[in-house]
Amino acid sequence: MEDSHHLALALVHDTGRHDKEAIKQFIKSSTQSHTPTPVLVITDLLKPEVMIEYLRSGAADCVSGPVEQERMRFLFDSLTVERRLTWASNGEQETTKEGWVSLNGSEPVCASSPKLANVIKKIQKIAPQNTNILMTGETGVGKTRLSRMIHEISPRKNEPFVVVNCAAMPTMLLESELFGHRRGAFTGADKNQDGKFSHVRGGTLLLDEVDTLSLEAQAKLLRTVESRVFEALGSNKSEFFRGRLIVATNQDLSKSVAAGTFRADLYYRLNVVELCIPALRDRPEEIIDIAEASIAEFASENGIPLRKISPEVRDVLINHPWPGNIRELRNAVEQAMTFASGDFLRLRDLPDTVLGIQRVNDTHVTNSERIPATNLVVPSVIPKSLAAARAMGEKQHLVDALNSCGNNRSKTAKLLGISRTALYKKLSKYGLTQKS
């Protein structure tokens, strides 16, 4: 044991010949100093009571030896992340235009709001590391795009960036998609196939909607996260996972752990660094910037004139709650550009679902567009809190969207810019699953 001052991680190997009290004292002095250092204890004594004593003394983790190289690398990454974040370079930040940020040449992201600007600062620090990241936020807030930014400014940028939607396939197919399979592993497996853990090589693997994984799949993922190894279905040969893992969810995983639908040990292994992406309604400064960027992109792709946003449309966009977030906003702008004529986008060009919410809150819009008063929706009970008002608006928006799509769930999900899984969760949340 040496002085841990200025070290990223202090390593103690308890072979049974050391004084246990001396080790405990070293742990306390290392973790309670002016510059605290995490301590990892590797013990050859398989005594749970001894391991618990070390943890109570302040050890960051205590594991039984011997420890494989890949697992040691993971432990170093996860236990030293806080210390390394204070050392990490902020990277080169380029402001492409007001409110938009590009890091080291990555695709620009709108960060006009202080909330998202704070997330970008965290991304700058964590991107060079190998640490697992838990990306949380509602559907459509841009979790995939920000995950790609992390990849693009990391040392892994020349390796693949691979995305897997965990909610898009059954458990058996998902395990094959992740880990691969060998011929004869299951019915229909007529040839060997590598999975995403192999395809990503040394790049970045994003597991989206990780909350939908079955408990069986979670157990297999846990082993890979802990030991950095995996096996293809039907194979006894272990392969190393060399990539970086980012998982994304629109759920509160701590509640899923409490409910028993998500493994606690996997949650703590994945949640080394959490990046919580705020909803679009909580960063209204960005709404018009994103809308204008979407207009320019759509006009360029389709060879149509570039149009401006009229003042009345601007008011509607800013005041709309956007339950589908950026994805819904981009869809609304695309529809408006499709039907627009002249130099400006007008209210008549917007989707009915966006105007429906606006008619609840702004009678001036109704008058300007000459919408009959019978279309007004006035809540019988005024919500007491902002959260309750948002929930009421989101529920009404869902009802309007269902009605406009003839209650077709697939069309409704596409209109709102969310996945069918997310739509069903929202319908269940507001008791609309039996709507006919």
N, C-alpha and C positions, 0 to 999 in steps of 0.2 A: 504494500500500500504506500502510495506516494502522496505528496501534497497535491490536492486537486485544483489549486488556484489556476485560473485561466483555462482549465480543461473543459471540453464540451461534454464529456462523460467520464466519470470515475468508475473503473471496473475492479471488483473485488472477487477473487476466487477462493471460496471457503472449501478447503480440502479436508477439513476436520482437524487439522493440526494447528490452526490459528486460534487465538483467544476470542471467543464469541463476543465478549464484552468490549474488546478492543475494536472489533469490526463495527459493533453498534455505535461506539463512540466516534469512529471515523465517519460513519454515515451522518451522524448528527452534526459534526463539525463541518462536513462538506455541504450539507443542505441548508444549514443555518448561518452560513458565513455571509459577508457583505456581498460577495459574488457567488450565490449558491450554485452548486454543481450537482446534477442528478447522478445517483449512484446505482449501478446495476450489480447485483450480487449473483454469482454463479456458484451453486453449492453442489458438492458431491454427496451430501447427506440428504437422503430422501425423507426428511422429517418435517411434516407440515408445520409443527409448532415452532420450529426454528425459523422457517421461512416467514411465518407470520410475525415473529419478533423483529426480523429485519425490516419488514414492510412497515410495522408500527414505529420503528426507529426513524423512518423517513426514506427508505430505499425506494427508488422509482419503480423497480421491479426486481423479483427474485425468481430465478429459473434454475432447474436442475441441469447439470452438465452430463455429457458434453453437448455443446451447442454447435450446430452446423453453420457453415459460413454464410449461407443465404439468410438464415434466421437471425444470425448475429447482425448482419447488415440491416435487416428490418428493425431489430431492437434499437440499434444505434439511431436510425432515422426517426423512429417514433419517440424515443426518450430524449433526444437532443433538439427537437424542433424549436422549442421556445428559445433556447440559447442561440441556435443558428440564425433564427429570424432577426435577432438583434445585430448579428454580424453581416447579414445578407446585404448585398448592394441593391439599391433601389432600381437599378437598371435605367436605361435611356428612355425617357418619356417624350413623346412627340405629340404636340397638340395639332391635329390636322386642320381643324377649324373650330370655332368657338363651341365649347361643350363636348367635343369629340376627342377621344384619346387613343393613341396608338402606341404600343409598347414594343420597342425594338423591331418595328416594321410589321407588327401584327395587324390583323384586320381592325379598323377603328371601331370603337364602342362609344356610344353616347353616355357621358357621365356628367351631365349638367347638375344633377342633384348631389348634395353633400353625402347622402346615404350611399349612393353607388360609387361616388368618388372614394369613399372610405374603403369599399370593397376592392376597388382597383389598387389602392395602396397595399392592401394585404396580399393581393395577387402578385404584385411586384416583388414582395419579399418571399413568398412561399414558392413561386414558380421554379427557382433554381434548385430547390430541395427535392428529395425523393419521397417525401412524406405523403401518406394517404390523405385524401381530402373528401370531406362530406359536404356536398353542395345542396343547400335547401332553398325552397322558395316555391311559390305557386306555379302551376303549369303556364308556360309561355313567357316567363320573366327573362329568359335568356341564359339559362344554366348551361346549355350545350355550347353556346357561343363563347361564354366566359371560360368554360373548360378548354375550348380550343385555343383561347388566348393564352391560358396557362401553358399549354403544350407548345405554342409557337414561340414563346419567350424563354423556354426551358432548354437545357442542353440536349433534350430529346427531340428537338424540332425537326430533325432530318429523318426520324423514324416515323412509323405510321401513327395516326390518331384514329382510334377505332371506337365506335359507339354501338352499344347493345341496348335495345329497349327490352327490359326484363318482363314487361307486361304484355308483350306482343306474341308470346308463344307459350305452350304448355311446358310443364316442368321437365319432362324427358327431352323434348326438343331443345329447351333452353340449356340443359346440361351439355348436350351435344354441341350446341352453338358455342358455349363457353370453353369447354374442355376438349372437344373433338370426340371422335369415336373410331373404333376399329371394326373392320368387316365382321358381321355376325353378332355385333354387340346387342342388337335388338332387331325386330322385324323391319325390313326395309333397308337395313344398313348393309348394302351390297358392296361397299368399298370403304377404304380408310379415308377419314376426313379430319383435318386439323381444325382446332377451335380458335376462338378469338384470343385466348391467352397465348397461343402460339403465334398467330398472325401479327400480333402487336409488336413482337420482338422486344426491342428496347424503347418502344414509344409509350403512348399514353392510352389506357383503356378506360372508357367512361361507361359505367353501368347505370343507365337511366331507370327511374322508377324501381329502385332496388327494394323498396318496401313490399313489392308484389312477389318476391322470391318465396318459395315454399320453405318450410323448416328443413326439409331434406337438402334442398339446394343451398340453404344458408350454412348448413354443417360442412358441406364440401367447400364452399367459398371461404369459410373460416380457416380451414386447414391451409388453403392456398395463401391467405393473407398472413397467417402466422409463420408458416414454414417456407413460403415462396416456392412451393412445389405443387404439382398437380399430375393427375393421370387421365388419359383419355378413357372414355367408356369402353370397357372390354379389354383394357390393357393393364398390365402390372408394371409397366415401365414409367418411372417418374421423370417429369420434365421440369426445368426451372422456369419460373416466371420472372422475366427481367424487366418488365415494364413498370410504369407508374399507374396506380389505381385511383380513379376519381369515381365516387358514387353520387348519384343525384336522386332526390326524392321531393315530392310535394306534400309529404306527410311529416308529422312530428314523430320521429322514430322513438323518442323516449316514451311516448304514450303507447306506441306499438310494443315496446319492451314490457311496459307495465301490463298490457293486455295479453301478453304471452304469444303474440304473433311474430315477434322479431327477437332473435337471440341477443341476450345482454352482452355476452362475450364478443360477438361479432360487432355489435354496435360500438363498443368501446375500442375495438381494433380499427374500425373504419373512421371513427370520429376523433382522429388525431388533430386535425384542423377543420373547423366548420366555417364555411362561407355562406352566410344567409343573404340571399338576394331579395331585396324589397320588391313588393308588388308595384306595378306601374302607377296605380292610384296614389301610392305613397311617395312618388317622385314626379309630380305633375310638371316640373320644369323641363322634363325630357319629352313630353308627349308631342309637342309641335315639331321639335327637332327630328324625332324619329319619323313622324308623319311626312315631313318634307324630304327626308332621305329616302323614304319608301316611294314617294311620288317620283323623285328623280330616277330611282332604280327602275321602276315600272315603265316610265316613259322611255328610258334608254333601251330596255329589253324589247319593247314592243314598237319602237319607232313612232311614237305618238308625241304630240306637243307637250311641253312641260307646263303644268298648270299651277296656279297659286291657290292658297287656302283663303277663302273669303272670311271676313270677320265673324259672321254668324256660325260658320262651320268651325272656326277656331274655338268659339265659346262652347260648342257642343262637345268637341273632342276633349277639351280640358276638363269639363264637368262630368263626362261619362265615367263610370266606375271601372270599366275595362276588366271584367272578371276573367277574360281570356288573355289579358295583359298584352305584351308586344305582338304576339301572334294574331290576336283579334284586331289590334290596331292596324297592322299591315294588311289584313284581309279586308277591313273596312275601306282603307285607302285604295286598295286595288279595285274594289267594286266601284268606288266613286270615280276613279280614273276611267273605268270602262264605260260608264254611262255619261260622263261629263261632256259638255260642249262649251266652247268659249274659253276664256283665259283663266276662269276661277272654278274651284269646286264649290257647288251649292248644296244646300241642305237636301234638296230632292235627289241628289246623287248618292247620299249615304244609305247604308242598310237600314231597314225598318227597325231592327233591334236596337240600333244606336239611337235613332230618333225616338223610339218608344220610351226609353229611359229619360231622354231629355224632355219629353212632354210631361213627365211626372214633375220635373223640377223647374221648368222654365216655360211659362205660358207665353212669353214674348216670341219664342221660337214658333209656337203654334200659330200665332197671329201672322208672323212674317211669311209662313209657308201656307197659310190659309187652311190649316187642318181643322176639320169639324170638331166642335167642342165635345161631341159625344165620344171622341177617341181619348179624351183626357182620363187618366187614372189617378184618383185621389185616395190615398190610404185612409182608412177609417180610424186608425190609431197612429198618432204621431210617435215615432220611436224616441226613446229617452236618451239613447247614446248614439255616437257616431257609428260604432260597430253594428248596432241594431239596424241603423239606417242603411248601411252598406249591405247587410244581409238581406234586408227587404228589397233593396234595389237589385241585388244579384238574383234573388228568387224570381222577381217579376221579369227580369231579363231572360232567365231560363224559360219561363212560361211563354214569353213572346217569341223566343227563338223556336221552341217546339211547335207553336201554332203556325209560324211562318213556314216551317218545313213539313207540315202535315203530320207532326209527331214522329217523323222519321229520325231515329237516334243518330244514324251515321251522318245524315245531312246536317243535323243540328250541331254535332261535334265539329264538323268541317266549317260550318258557318261561324261558330264561336272561336275556332282556331285552337281547339283542345283535343286531346285523344278521347276515344270512346270510354276508356277506363275512367278518365277524369270526369267525363260527363256523368257516368253512372254514379260516381261517388257524390257529385253535387246533387243529383236528383234524389239520391237516398238521404242526403243531409237535410234537404228541404221537404221530404215526404212527397216527392213527385214521381216516385217509381211506378205508381199505379195509374198514372195519367193516361188516358186513352184518347 
